[in-house]
């Protein structure tokens, strides 16, 4: 029971960890404080976790990896969109 609860909590926090940054970037249209290299590294990590979850047949790990990769991909797109502002 505790293990499943901790796993679910880790999945939720993993999925929402970059949402505040995404919101701030979208509303301010400023990427001056973001590191593209960090965003790319985080994205690659998310994709690797999703692949790992897929290959070990762990749906929560797979979904968490996909969701966080999607959020980070959006942040990377905003980085390129707003870097010229």
Secondary structure, 3 states (H helix, E strand, C coil): CHHHHHHHHHHHHHHHCCHHHHHHHHHHCCCCCCCHHHHHHHHHHHHHHHHHHHHCCCHHHHHHHHHHHHHHHHHHHHHHHHCCC
